[in-house]
Amino acid sequence: MKATIGIVCCSAFLGLTALAQGQALPAPGQPAPAALTIDQAVDEALRNNLDLMAEKQNVPVAKAREITAALRPNPTLIFNWDYLDWLRRGLTPQNSAGPSEFSPQFNYTWERGGKRERRIDLATAVTSVAELRLLDTMRQLGLAVRLACVDFLLARENVDLAQQNLKVFNDIVRVNEAKVNAGDLAGVELIRTRVAQQQLQNAVAQANLKLQTARNTIQQLLGRNSKMADFEVTGSLRSDDMVMVLEEMKKQALAQRPDLMATRKDTDRAKADANLQQAIGKPDVTTGLLYHNQYGYSNGRTFGVMVSMPLPVYDRNQGEIARAQREMTQTQYRAKALENAISTEVENSWQQYSTAKGLLDRIRGELLNQARQVRDITEFSYRRGEASLLEFLDAERTYNDTMQSYNDARADYTRSLFLIDAVTGKSVNP
């Protein structure tokens, strides 16, 4: 993989997301929209999420280190001025103590072992790792936003279900009040229906609390400082069928997961670091050119040269060389461990998808219609006095549990689809 593939993928992904929505990005200063689709929410999070914005800075930081790595050593200028008569001793050519002399010297260090090239290789590898880490952060953020939107849509449907059940019992309470006033129903029956009504009111309040919590969670992921009380996620839960082959999913994940790419690239970085440490172990040579303006009897002007090199008797950078070699081995093990972890993630997501799909198909079949029919028939019978309150409550509870299971199954199925897109890397490599 080329060093720039990560940042290219990041930029392309951001651009493709905005274009796919068919909408221009909101201009700075415009109010944030109060309603978003799931794709629009992901796009806004990729642009405004504060944690992602901090992660994005790692790429220009790494680019700046590339500039530093390519720099050459600065030359050194030394100016010597000797035989200064600060003590007023009368330094003259006659007494051979003076006069003063000066000598400028120009030194330059020549790096040996290809240190500059090795530094550039290391800095380039670090940049590639940073780009891929950024892409993986985008993958994780996209999954978090999608799952938060699923939680919101599920909470909204649960609120609707609770409100529908409460509406039914409000009607029942009104009917029973009329019957009690007319003397056609015992007062204890009215009390029972009012107790059930209060329980449903509590259920509505709890469902609204979960909805508001999900609303705030999404807006936090979007990077919004102020929370909108009327924020909405438009659209519905996913219901598309996918043909999935487990082995193909594993191949896709191992080929395009950015975290695995980053770990593999980190092995290249460790290798570049090991090469750099080998080069650092070779001593540099410093050369100098000296001009000496000499006074005295000769009144001469002379040049001199200087060569300096440390003798690698003790310090040959042995420790850093060993450290870099061990890190290279360490990153290879990490890459293999991550490959195993990704394979497990893919298997788990596939199992989650299969289970969610089977459960949804079973509930969506006859079970849902049967529960609705029993509830409607029992409610009609109770209104006519042909069924007891306990029978109606049991039918209502069965219908409510079935609908709740149906909503949960739809949400789990949608989560499994989004999870598969994330674990296979499809969400950042469309």
N, C-alpha and C positions, 0 to 999 in steps of 0.2 A: 504494500500500500504506500502511496506517495505521502509525503509529510503533510500536504495541504488538504488531504481528502476530508479530514474531520471538519475543518471550518467551512469548506465548500458545502459539505452536507448540511451543516447548521444553517448557512445562509440560504441554501436552496430550499430547505424544509420550511423556514420561515416564509420565504417568498411564495412557495407553492401553496402553503396554507391560506395565505391572504388571497391569492388569485383564485383558489378553488371556491372561496366563499363569494366571489364576485363583488366584493365590497372594497372600497378604499379604506385604508387605516384612518382612524379618527385623527383630526388635526390636534396639535397640542392646545390645551386650554378648553377643548370641547368637553361637555359632561359625558361621563361614561354611560353607556346604554343600560337601561333597566332590564332588558330581556335579551338573552343570548341563546343561540343554539350550542350544542356541545362543542362543535368544531370552532365556533367563534370564541367560546370560553377558553379553549386550549390555546388559540392564537393570542388572545389577550394576555394569558398567563405567560406565554413564551416571550412576550414583549415587556411585561411590567412586573413579573414576580421578582420580589426583592432578593430572594436567595439566588435565583438564576442570574440576576444582574450582577451580583457579587461574583458568582462563578465565571461569568463572561470575562471578568477582568483578568483571569488567569492567562488568557490567550495573549493579550497585548503585553502583559508582564513577561511572558516567555519570549515574545518577539523582541522586547527590549534587551533581554539577556542574550539573544542572538547577536545584537549589535555589539554588546560588550565582548562577546566571545571572539568576534572578528577583529577586534582592535589589536594593533601591534604595540610593542613596548615604546614608550617615549624615550627619545634621546636625552642625555644628561649633559648639562654645561657646568663646568667647574672653573672658577676663576680664583687663582692664587696670587696674592700680593705679599711678597716677603721682604724681610730686612727693613721694617718700618722703625724709624727712629722716634718712637713714642717717649723714650726715656731721655732724649736730648743728649746723647753721648757723642754726637759728632761723627756719624757714620759717613766715611768718604772713601773714594777709591784708593787714596794713599794708605789708609790704615787697613785696607782690605775688609772693612766691615760694612761697606755700603757702596754705592747708594742702593735704594729700594729697587726690587725687580718684580715683574708680574708675568704670569703665565696662564693663559686660558687653556682649558682642556675640554675636548668634546668626546663623550663616551656613548656607545650604543651597545645594547645587549642583543645578541643573536640567539633566537630560540632554536634549540635543537630537538630532534625527535618528532617534528611535525606537530608541535604543541598547538599552534593556532588552528590547524586543520582539525585536530582532534577536539578542540573546544567547540568549533563550529558544528561538528558532527553531533556532539553531545547536546548543544543548545537546540539544534534542529529536532532531535529526537524528543527533547522535553516539550517543545512546542507541539509536536504531533500528539503526544500523550495528553497535553492540556486540551487540545481541540477535541479529541475523542472523549475525554472526561466530560467536557461540556455537552457533547452530543448525548452522552448517557444521562446526564442530569436532565436534559430536555426530555428524554424518553421517560424517566421516572416522574417528572413533573406532569407530562401529558397524561400518564396513567393516573396519577393522583387527582387531576382535575376531572378526568372522565368518570372515575369512580365516585368522586364527590357529586358530580351531576346525576349519576345514577341514584345515589342516596337521596338527593333532592327530589327527583321524579318519583321515587318510591314513597318518600314522606308525603308528597303532595297527593298521591293516590290514596294513601292511608287516611289522610285528612278528609278527602272526598268520601271515602267509605264510611268513616266514623260519622260524618255529617249526614249521610244518607240514612244510616241506622238511627241517628238521633231524630231525624225528621219523621221516620216511621213511628217512633215511640211518642213523639210529640202529638201526632195524630191520634195514637191509641189513648194517650192520657186525656185528650179532649173528648174523645168518644166515651171513655169511662166516666169522666166527670159528668157528662150529660146523662149517662145511665144511672149514676148514683143519685143525681138530683131527681131523676124520674122514678127512683125506687126500684129500678130493674137490675141493679148490681150492688153487691155488698161493698161496704166501704173499704174492707181490708184488701179487696181486689185492686181498688184504686191506689192504695198505699203501695202495693207491690209494683204496680206499673210505674209509679213515681220513683221508687227506689231504682228500678231498672233505668229510668230516664236519667237520674242523677249519675249512675255509673257510666252511661254513655256520654254525658256531658264531661265527665272526667277523662274519658277516652279521647274526646275531641280536643280537650286542652293538652293532653300529653302528645297527641299527634301534631298539634300546632307547634309545640315546643321543639319536637324533633325536626319539623320543617324549618323553623327559624334557625336552629343550630346548623342544619345543612346549608341554609342560605348564607350564614356568616362564614362558614368554612370555605365555601366556594369563593366568596369575595376576598377572603384572606389569600387564597392561592392565586387569585387574579392580581394581587398587589394593590388592591384598593385600600386607601387609608380610611375613608368614611364608608360605612356600610349602609346600603339602601334597604329600607324595610320592605319595599315592594319589588325587590329583585326577583326575576323569574328565569328559569331555564325552559326554553320552548322545545317543542318536539316531543318525542315519545321514546320509550325503551326500545332497544334493537330487537328485531324478530327475524332477522335474516338467517337463513340456513347456510352452513358452511361445510364443505366436504374436506375433512382434515385427515391426513395420514401422519401418524406419529413420527415416523422416521424422516419424512420430508420436513416436518416442523423442526426436528432436531438439526437437520442440515442447514435450514435457514437461520436458526439461532446461532449456530457455530460459525456461520459465514458472515453475519451482518450485525451481531450484537455489539454495540460500541464499547461496552465495558470490557468485553473479551478482546476486542481490537486494541483497546488501550493497554490491557495487560500484556498482550503480545508485543505491542510497541514498546512497552516498558522494558522488555527483555533486550530490545535493540538499544534502548537508552543505557541500560546497565553495561552492555557490551561496549558502547561508545565511551562510557565512563572508565571502564577497565583499560581501554586503549589510551585514554588521556592520562591515566595514572602511570601507565608504562612510559609514556613520553615525558611526564614530569620527572620521572626517575633519572632521566638523562640531563646532566648539568648544562646550563647555558654558558655561552662564551660572551664576555664583554670586551670590546675593543675600544681603544681611545687614541685620539690624536692630540698631541700637546705642542703648543707654541710657547717658547720661552724667550722673553726679551731680557737678556742678561747684560748687566752693567759692570763696570769695573775696568780693568786694564784692557780686556779684550773687546768690550762693548759689542758682544756678539748677539746674534739672533739665531736661535736653533729650533729644530722640530724634534719631537719624540713620539714614539708609539707605545701603546700599552695593551697587553692582552691579559685578561683575568678569567679564571675558571675555577669553581670550587672542586675539590677533589672528593669524589664519592666514596669515601672510606667507610663512613658509618651510615649516613642517611642516604639511602637510595630509594626512598619512598616505598619501602617494603610493606609497611602497614596498610597504606591506602591501596596498593596494588592487590593485596590479599583481601581487603574489605570489598573492593569492586568485583573481584572474581566471585566471592561468596554471594554478593548481591545478584550477580548474573544467574547463578544457580538458583537462588531464592525466587527470582521472578519466573524462571522456567517452571518451578513447582507450583507457583501461584497460578500460572496460566493453565496448567493441567487441572489444578483443583477447581478453578472457575469453570472449565469445560465440563467437569463432572457435575458441578452445582447447576449449571445452565441446563444440562440434560435432565436433571431431577426437576427443575422448575418447569420445563416443557412437559414432562410426564404428568406432574401435578396439575398443571393448567389444562391438559387434555382430559384428565380424569374429572376435573371440576366441570369442564364443558360437557362431557358425556353424561355425568350425573344430573346437571342442571337441565339439559335438554330432555332426558328421559322423564324427569319429574314434571317438567312443564308440559310435555306431551300428554302425560297421564291426567294431570289436572285439567288441561284444556279440552280433554275429551268429554266424556259423559259426566264426570264428577261435578264440574262447575254447573252444568245445566240442571243436573238432578238436585243439587243443593238449592239453586234458585227456585226451582219448581216447588220443592217441599216448603220453602219459606213462604212463597206466595200463596200456596194452597192453605197452609196453616194460618197465615195472617187473615185470609178471607174467612176461614172457618171460625177463627177467634172473634172476628168482628160480628159474625152471625150468632155467636154463642155456642157454636158446635165444638169448639176446642178449648181446652183450659189454657190458662196463662202459662203454666209450666211447659205445656206442649209448644206454645208459641215461642217462649223464651229459648227452649231447646233447639227449635228449628232456626230461630234467628242466630243463635250462637254457632250452630253448625254452618250456616251460610257465611257468617262473618269469618269464622276460622278458615273456611274454604277459600273465600276471597282473599284473605290475608296470605294464605299459602300460595295462592295464584300470583299475587303481586310480588311476594318474595321470590317465587320461582322465576318470574320474568326478570326481576332485578338480578338474580344470581346468574341467569343465562346471559344477560347483557354484560355483567361483570366478567364472565368467563371469556366472552368474545374480545373485550378490551384487553384482558390479561394476556390472551394468546397473541394479540397484536404487539403487546409490549415485550413479552418474553422471547418472541421470535425476532424482535428488532424491526418488525414491519412498520411500526408506528413512526419510526424516524428514518426509514429507508423505503418510502412508498414506491 
